[in-house]
Amino acid sequence: MSVNEIVQAYAAAWLELAEDIRRELLARAWADDGTYTDPTRHLQGRDALNETIANFQQQRPSNRIVVTSGVDHHHDMIRFAWTWYGADGSTIMEGMDFGELASDGRLRRIVGFFGPLSAL
């Protein structure tokens, strides 16, 4: 899979309500021991990420997190922007994820940042 396809599968997992399909998407996109870190959590492993996504969906029905930029890629590092939309379509938050690819091309690490960069 290309880097763009890996990121799209990862992003699709955040939207997928069916557990079996979400697990399949994560298996394609996420390394077995991958880590996810954002300002509110740090977790390791595909099962922990799947659980986090399921909890997000249960607590915020009809909310969506959507990739809103292209994927920049060099030296096994990536970055892309995303937007979190509420059930009514309003923007709740924007952010950017930085990641590292494993030797098999799947995501080894995602580090997410919320909101715009701070001013000087």
C-alpha positions as semicolon CSV with decimal commas, in nm:
position;residue;x (nm);y (nm);z (nm)
1;M;0,000;0,000;0,000
2;S;0,111;0,356;-0,063
3;V;0,159;0,602;0,222
4;N;-0,162;0,778;0,119
5;E;-0,354;0,449;0,126
6;I;-0,215;0,368;0,473
7;V;-0,327;0,707;0,608
8;Q;-0,667;0,674;0,440
9;A;-0,720;0,330;0,598
10;Y;-0,621;0,474;0,939
11;A;-0,857;0,768;0,891
12;A;-1,138;0,537;0,776
13;A;-1,099;0,338;1,099
14;W;-1,193;0,653;1,296
15;L;-1,519;0,668;1,099
16;E;-1,604;0,298;1,095
17;L;-1,875;0,185;1,337
18;A;-1,856;-0,187;1,256
19;E;-1,599;-0,345;1,487
20;D;-1,485;-0,612;1,242
21;I;-1,432;-0,365;0,957
22;R;-1,255;-0,118;1,188
23;R;-1,020;-0,395;1,305
24;E;-0,949;-0,488;0,942
25;L;-0,867;-0,126;0,855
26;L;-0,636;-0,097;1,155
27;A;-0,464;-0,427;1,067
28;R;-0,383;-0,283;0,723
29;A;-0,269;0,055;0,852
30;W;-0,130;0,006;1,203
31;A;0,183;-0,183;1,315
32;D;0,120;-0,447;1,581
33;D;0,302;-0,246;1,848
34;G;0,221;0,102;1,714
35;T;0,183;0,392;1,955
36;Y;-0,067;0,677;1,954
37;T;-0,008;0,994;2,155
38;D;-0,212;1,313;2,177
39;P;-0,247;1,576;2,449
40;T;-0,497;1,359;2,639
41;R;-0,357;1,005;2,608
42;H;-0,073;0,774;2,518
43;L;-0,143;0,416;2,417
44;Q;0,030;0,122;2,256
45;G;-0,100;-0,152;2,033
46;R;-0,378;-0,197;1,783
47;D;-0,631;-0,321;2,041
48;A;-0,582;-0,011;2,256
49;L;-0,628;0,215;1,954
50;N;-0,940;0,025;1,847
51;E;-1,084;0,066;2,196
52;T;-1,006;0,438;2,197
53;I;-1,181;0,484;1,861
54;A;-1,485;0,282;1,977
55;N;-1,509;0,493;2,294
56;F;-1,484;0,816;2,092
57;Q;-1,768;0,698;1,868
58;Q;-1,988;0,590;2,163
59;Q;-1,937;0,915;2,353
60;R;-1,982;1,137;2,047
61;P;-2,236;0,979;1,811
62;S;-2,229;1,115;1,456
63;N;-1,906;1,310;1,516
64;R;-1,639;1,264;1,251
65;I;-1,264;1,311;1,231
66;V;-1,162;1,364;0,869
67;V;-0,821;1,407;0,703
68;T;-0,826;1,755;0,547
69;S;-0,486;1,777;0,377
70;G;-0,254;1,577;0,164
71;V;0,002;1,354;0,333
72;D;0,358;1,487;0,348
73;H;0,614;1,207;0,355
74;H;0,991;1,177;0,379
75;H;1,236;0,940;0,552
76;D;0,954;0,722;0,690
77;M;0,797;1,029;0,854
78;I;0,453;1,169;0,770
79;R;0,225;1,455;0,860
80;F;-0,132;1,544;0,775
81;A;-0,406;1,778;0,897
82;W;-0,749;1,674;1,021
83;T;-1,074;1,830;1,138
84;W;-1,315;1,702;1,399
85;Y;-1,676;1,776;1,300
86;G;-1,971;1,764;1,537
87;A;-2,297;1,585;1,464
88;D;-2,437;1,912;1,323
89;G;-2,139;1,954;1,086
90;S;-1,976;2,231;1,285
91;T;-1,601;2,229;1,336
92;I;-1,511;2,127;1,690
93;M;-1,135;2,117;1,648
94;E;-0,861;2,111;1,391
95;G;-0,522;1,953;1,436
96;M;-0,223;1,787;1,282
97;D;-0,078;1,440;1,319
98;F;0,285;1,349;1,274
99;G;0,380;0,987;1,227
100;E;0,649;0,734;1,166
101;L;0,623;0,433;0,938
102;A;0,740;0,085;1,034
103;S;0,964;-0,116;0,800
104;D;0,652;-0,284;0,653
105;G;0,501;0,056;0,565
106;R;0,232;0,058;0,833
107;L;0,205;0,329;1,097
108;R;0,445;0,273;1,388
109;R;0,366;0,596;1,567
110;I;0,119;0,882;1,550
111;V;0,161;1,197;1,757
112;G;-0,136;1,430;1,736
113;F;-0,153;1,800;1,814
114;F;-0,478;1,984;1,876
115;G;-0,556;2,331;1,744
116;P;-0,337;2,587;1,570
117;L;0,022;2,660;1,662
118;S;0,069;2,907;1,945
119;A;0,161;3,265;1,858
120;L;0,504;3,399;1,950
